[in-house]
Amino acid sequence: MTGQDWVCDSCETHNLTNATVCRTCQRPPGSVTGTVRAVPPPAQLTRRQEATPVFGESKHAKISLTPVPVPPVVLPRYVPAPVRPYVPPSVRRPRRPGTGWRVVKLLLSGTAILLLAANCHTLLGLIPSAGSAPSARATPTRWRCPPESCAG
């Protein structure tokens, strides 16, 4: 070995100096071509030398800013809401007269509407029909008299 990193001539893998076989293909150095290639040294990067920029006097240097007076911020004072006195439940609000009956009337009328809608078919069947033709059941059928009672 040359004391430097080497390149496998079979798989082009870079191997370290102390490696006796390639870390990828497990072949000894130079087994295919007979020569051991060293890893080329990294290219030296050079820094480009540029001219130092020259700055002139700024056109804004002649402008001077004057501070604008800002009035102080005055926050409104916190004034708590007045405390309401405690009023017991018995004294709070008298009930208006008649509100209980309004509720009862509302419930009864709602129930009547629901019952009427649910039993509409039955209620319509109870109404007798005055102007229509008599039905087949309403016409009496003629019974023949038995011969014993008719002979007479």
Rosetta silent file (secondary structure, phi, psi, omega in degrees, C-alpha in Angstrom):
SEQUENCE: MTGQDWVCDSCETHNLTNATVCRTCQRPPGSVTGTVRAVPPPAQLTRRQEATPVFGESKHAKISLTPVPVPPVVLPRYVPAPVRPYVPPSVRRPRRPGTGWRVVKLLLSGTAILLLAANCHTLLGLIPSAGSAPSARATPTRWRCPPESCAG
SCORE:     score description
SCORE:     0.000 S_00000001
   1 L     0.000  155.686 -174.500    0.000    0.000    0.000 S_00000001
   2 L   -94.212   -1.971 -179.798    1.104    3.543   -0.651 S_00000001
   3 L    83.147   23.782  179.966    0.018    4.988    2.694 S_00000001
   4 L  -148.056  163.391 -179.740   -2.898    6.835    1.243 S_00000001
   5 L   -61.174  149.789 -176.266   -6.572    6.163    0.446 S_00000001
   6 E  -130.372  160.422 -179.527   -7.157    4.039   -2.660 S_00000001
   7 E  -110.062  130.778  179.172   -9.820    3.493   -5.313 S_00000001
   8 L   -69.168  131.665 -179.199  -11.032   -0.025   -6.112 S_00000001
   9 L   -81.032   -4.330  179.059  -10.331   -0.807   -9.778 S_00000001
  10 L   -96.189  -47.583 -174.046  -13.390   -3.095   -9.936 S_00000001
  11 L  -119.290    3.182  176.828  -16.240   -0.974   -8.473 S_00000001
  12 L    61.975   33.829  178.609  -14.663    2.522   -8.215 S_00000001
  13 L   -93.313  137.137  175.606  -15.241    2.723   -4.446 S_00000001
  14 E   -80.257  129.830 -178.830  -13.022    4.966   -2.339 S_00000001
  15 E  -122.461  156.689 -179.392  -11.404    2.970    0.480 S_00000001
  16 L   -76.744  167.942 -175.349   -9.376    4.021    3.502 S_00000001
  17 L   -62.598  -44.082 -174.414   -5.604    3.599    3.797 S_00000001
  18 L   -84.668    4.770 -179.816   -5.640    0.686    6.239 S_00000001
  19 L   -79.582  132.456 -179.983   -8.300   -1.320    4.304 S_00000001
  20 L   -95.323  -19.953  175.948   -6.972   -4.584    2.828 S_00000001
  21 L  -132.890  161.055  179.538  -10.112   -5.321    0.766 S_00000001
  22 L   -68.982  139.786 -178.233  -12.739   -3.108   -0.884 S_00000001
  23 L   -75.318  -13.682  179.955  -15.621   -2.291    1.405 S_00000001
  24 L  -100.679  -54.472 -174.502  -18.166   -2.844   -1.393 S_00000001
  25 L  -101.572   -3.004  176.182  -16.997   -5.774   -3.516 S_00000001
  26 L    61.691   32.354  176.627  -14.565   -7.371   -1.005 S_00000001
  27 L  -103.924  149.241  177.671  -11.685   -7.590   -3.554 S_00000001
  28 L   -71.747  157.641 -178.084   -8.081   -6.747   -2.714 S_00000001
  29 L   -63.478  133.616  177.307   -6.637   -3.551   -4.229 S_00000001
  30 L    77.824   17.826 -176.210   -5.475   -3.925   -7.839 S_00000001
  31 L   -75.747  -20.775 -178.251   -7.021   -7.365   -8.344 S_00000001
  32 L   -95.607  -52.341 -177.053   -8.629   -6.517  -11.693 S_00000001
  33 L   -98.971  -15.934 -179.609   -6.143   -4.255  -13.454 S_00000001
  34 L    90.403   -2.049  178.746   -3.075   -4.940  -11.361 S_00000001
  35 L  -121.745  148.409  178.600   -2.583   -1.298  -10.359 S_00000001
  36 L  -105.668  118.890  179.375   -3.676    0.510   -7.222 S_00000001
  37 E   -93.011  137.648  178.043   -5.061    3.956   -7.877 S_00000001
  38 E   -89.135  152.725  176.946   -4.792    6.564   -5.185 S_00000001
  39 L   -70.437  128.725 -179.327   -7.656    8.873   -4.349 S_00000001
  40 L   -66.914  146.114  179.545   -6.962   12.212   -6.003 S_00000001
  41 L   -67.024  150.377 -179.860   -6.452   15.074   -3.576 S_00000001
  42 L   -65.039  146.949  179.983   -9.379   17.439   -3.225 S_00000001
  43 L   -68.872  138.206  179.224   -9.251   20.485   -5.417 S_00000001
  44 L   -80.292  123.351  178.880   -8.118   23.596   -3.647 S_00000001
  45 L   -87.040  128.280  179.313  -10.841   26.205   -3.645 S_00000001
  46 L  -107.068  147.294  179.400   -9.520   29.695   -4.097 S_00000001
  47 L   -90.661  131.816 -179.719  -11.339   32.789   -3.013 S_00000001
  48 L   -71.190  132.195  179.933  -11.947   35.309   -5.696 S_00000001
  49 L   -91.093  119.899  178.841  -10.318   38.598   -4.933 S_00000001
  50 L  -111.672  156.137  177.563  -12.660   41.495   -5.532 S_00000001
  51 L   -70.600  143.200  179.054  -11.966   45.163   -5.370 S_00000001
  52 L   -70.841  127.347 -178.115  -13.007   46.772   -2.142 S_00000001
  53 L   -67.401  146.012  178.534  -16.121   48.842   -2.795 S_00000001
  54 L  -110.296  124.830 -178.976  -15.803   52.566   -2.349 S_00000001
  55 L  -104.044  136.796  176.913  -18.793   54.306   -0.864 S_00000001
  56 L   -93.559 -178.526 -179.231  -19.532   57.977   -1.427 S_00000001
  57 L   -73.132  137.844 -177.362  -21.366   60.321    0.834 S_00000001
  58 L   -74.874  143.380  177.536  -25.040   59.489    1.169 S_00000001
  59 L   -73.538  -14.834 -179.663  -27.607   61.907   -0.163 S_00000001
  60 L   -89.828   -4.283 -177.617  -29.652   61.222    2.941 S_00000001
  61 L   -68.146  -25.585 -177.312  -26.950   62.361    5.307 S_00000001
  62 L   -81.777  -14.168 -178.408  -28.093   65.977    5.004 S_00000001
  63 L   -86.428  129.047  176.927  -31.639   65.173    6.089 S_00000001
  64 L  -115.566  132.921 -178.914  -32.241   65.375    9.795 S_00000001
  65 L   -92.547  131.035  177.248  -35.354   63.881   11.285 S_00000001
  66 L  -102.981  136.369 -178.983  -37.096   65.757   14.014 S_00000001
  67 L   -70.218  139.929  178.352  -39.117   63.751   16.490 S_00000001
  68 L   -90.338  129.063 -179.660  -42.850   64.330   16.413 S_00000001
  69 L   -68.761  130.416  179.425  -44.312   64.887   19.859 S_00000001
  70 L  -107.381  124.375  179.483  -46.695   62.085   20.724 S_00000001
  71 L   -68.309  147.491 -179.633  -49.341   62.872   23.288 S_00000001
  72 L   -67.260  146.785 -179.738  -49.419   60.446   26.192 S_00000001
  73 L   -80.879  124.605  179.910  -52.040   57.763   26.044 S_00000001
  74 L  -108.140  115.218  179.594  -54.730   58.288   28.632 S_00000001
  75 L   -84.655  143.040  177.996  -56.630   55.155   29.460 S_00000001
  76 L   -67.315  146.372  179.592  -60.201   55.535   30.690 S_00000001
  77 L   -70.820  143.888  177.246  -60.682   54.919   34.357 S_00000001
  78 L   -82.563  118.912  178.113  -62.250   51.659   35.303 S_00000001
  79 L  -116.178  115.272 -178.265  -65.542   52.286   36.967 S_00000001
  80 L   -68.495  151.214  178.201  -67.192   49.143   38.278 S_00000001
  81 L   -66.671  147.681  179.782  -70.870   48.624   37.578 S_00000001
  82 L   -64.917  143.039 -178.399  -73.146   49.418   40.488 S_00000001
  83 L   -78.541  128.538  177.890  -73.929   46.449   42.647 S_00000001
  84 L   -80.077  137.266  179.152  -77.563   45.389   42.479 S_00000001
  85 L   -71.009  150.333  179.566  -79.153   44.823   45.835 S_00000001
  86 L   -73.340  130.542  178.163  -80.265   41.304   46.670 S_00000001
  87 L  -121.009  123.811 -179.682  -83.974   40.785   46.228 S_00000001
  88 L   -63.776  154.761 -176.284  -85.503   37.578   47.616 S_00000001
  89 L   -60.575  -29.873 -177.864  -87.393   35.389   45.121 S_00000001
  90 L   -71.280  -19.454 -176.110  -90.744   36.033   46.746 S_00000001
  91 L  -105.921   -6.320 -168.883  -90.461   39.757   46.094 S_00000001
  92 L   -58.769  -67.529 -177.341  -88.841   39.674   42.668 S_00000001
  93 L  -144.878  125.263  177.049  -91.690   39.986   40.168 S_00000001
  94 L   -72.055  145.154  179.140  -95.353   39.494   40.637 S_00000001
  95 L   -75.198  142.908  176.896  -96.947   37.192   38.102 S_00000001
  96 L   -73.919  140.454  179.982  -99.308   38.738   35.651 S_00000001
  97 L   -70.099  141.485  176.433 -102.839   37.534   36.118 S_00000001
  98 L    91.167   -4.455 -178.827 -104.129   35.144   33.505 S_00000001
  99 H   -70.957  -30.833  178.163 -100.818   33.775   32.275 S_00000001
 100 H   -67.464  -39.149  179.576 -101.599   30.314   33.658 S_00000001
 101 H   -69.650  -31.313  177.736 -104.899   30.177   31.779 S_00000001
 102 H   -63.595  -40.678  179.130 -103.198   31.211   28.573 S_00000001
 103 H   -65.736  -42.796  179.579 -100.909   28.239   28.807 S_00000001
 104 H   -63.246  -43.841  178.911 -103.821   25.889   29.519 S_00000001
 105 H   -61.917  -41.689  179.911 -105.787   27.271   26.570 S_00000001
 106 H   -63.257  -44.050  179.862 -102.791   26.885   24.280 S_00000001
 107 H   -66.291  -42.159  179.760 -102.239   23.269   25.322 S_00000001
 108 H   -65.931  -41.656  179.770 -105.911   22.354   24.961 S_00000001
 109 H   -68.113  -36.947  176.611 -106.240   23.924   21.529 S_00000001
 110 H   -64.644  -41.129  177.968 -103.065   22.195   20.342 S_00000001
 111 H   -65.385  -40.494  179.615 -104.335   18.833   21.595 S_00000001
 112 H   -63.808  -40.681  179.226 -107.704   19.379   19.898 S_00000001
 113 H   -65.244  -42.648  178.987 -106.032   20.163   16.583 S_00000001
 114 H   -64.384  -43.886  179.446 -103.859   17.046   16.801 S_00000001
 115 H   -65.379  -39.459  178.850 -106.804   14.801   17.671 S_00000001
 116 H   -64.244  -41.703  179.829 -108.902   16.278   14.885 S_00000001
 117 H   -68.683  -36.871 -178.083 -106.143   15.734   12.344 S_00000001
 118 H   -73.000  -31.858 -175.673 -105.509   12.152   13.504 S_00000001
 119 L  -109.545   24.956 -177.325 -109.204   11.140   13.445 S_00000001
 120 H   -61.822  -41.972 -178.159 -110.314   13.098   10.378 S_00000001
 121 H   -64.521  -41.933  179.926 -111.147    9.977    8.365 S_00000001
 122 H   -66.937  -41.497 -178.769 -113.293    8.516   11.132 S_00000001
 123 H   -67.203  -35.331  178.133 -115.128   11.774   11.712 S_00000001
 124 H   -69.697  -28.522  178.051 -115.928   12.176    8.021 S_00000001
 125 H   -72.308  -20.377 -179.180 -117.404    8.670    7.946 S_00000001
 126 H   -82.191  -16.469 -177.733 -119.923    9.612   10.661 S_00000001
 127 L   -77.967  124.434  178.579 -121.516   12.421    8.629 S_00000001
 128 L   -74.335  145.617 -179.983 -124.669   11.167    6.822 S_00000001
 129 L   -96.548  118.820 -174.781 -124.876   11.963    3.154 S_00000001
 130 L   -90.612  -37.641 -171.504 -128.218   13.657    2.349 S_00000001
 131 L   -97.408    1.197 -175.686 -127.959   14.469   -1.353 S_00000001
 132 L   -94.540  167.344  179.767 -126.290   11.380   -2.749 S_00000001
 133 L   -69.085  150.252  179.137 -127.873    8.255   -4.217 S_00000001
 134 L   -66.203  145.560 -177.873 -128.720    5.466   -1.811 S_00000001
 135 L   -80.426  171.061 -177.306 -126.044    2.884   -1.470 S_00000001
 136 L   -67.010  -31.504 -179.117 -126.419   -0.778   -2.362 S_00000001
 137 L   -75.046  -28.670 -176.382 -126.642   -1.806    1.275 S_00000001
 138 L   -74.095  -21.600 -179.861 -129.384    0.675    2.029 S_00000001
 139 L   -78.619  130.674  179.812 -131.791   -0.874   -0.502 S_00000001
 140 L   -74.363  142.648  177.683 -133.867   -3.617    1.016 S_00000001
 141 L   -91.308  145.591  179.470 -133.696   -6.948   -0.698 S_00000001
 142 L   -83.074  126.508  174.665 -136.878   -8.777   -1.485 S_00000001
 143 L   -98.084  136.608  175.379 -137.284  -11.951    0.359 S_00000001
 144 L   -79.536  141.560  178.413 -139.420  -14.546   -1.099 S_00000001
 145 L   -74.852  141.427  174.737 -142.015  -15.811    1.113 S_00000001
 146 L   -64.496  148.208 -175.092 -141.761  -19.378    2.064 S_00000001
 147 H   -60.261  -28.536 -178.888 -144.376  -21.416    0.252 S_00000001
 148 H   -70.147  -39.454 -175.956 -146.148  -22.343    3.472 S_00000001
 149 H   -82.363  -23.345 -177.764 -146.771  -18.774    4.569 S_00000001
 150 H   -83.313  -24.446 -177.431 -147.671  -17.444    1.123 S_00000001
 151 L   -79.127   95.662 -171.638 -150.291  -20.028    0.415 S_00000001
 152 L  -144.582    0.000    0.000 -152.848  -18.717    2.150 S_00000001
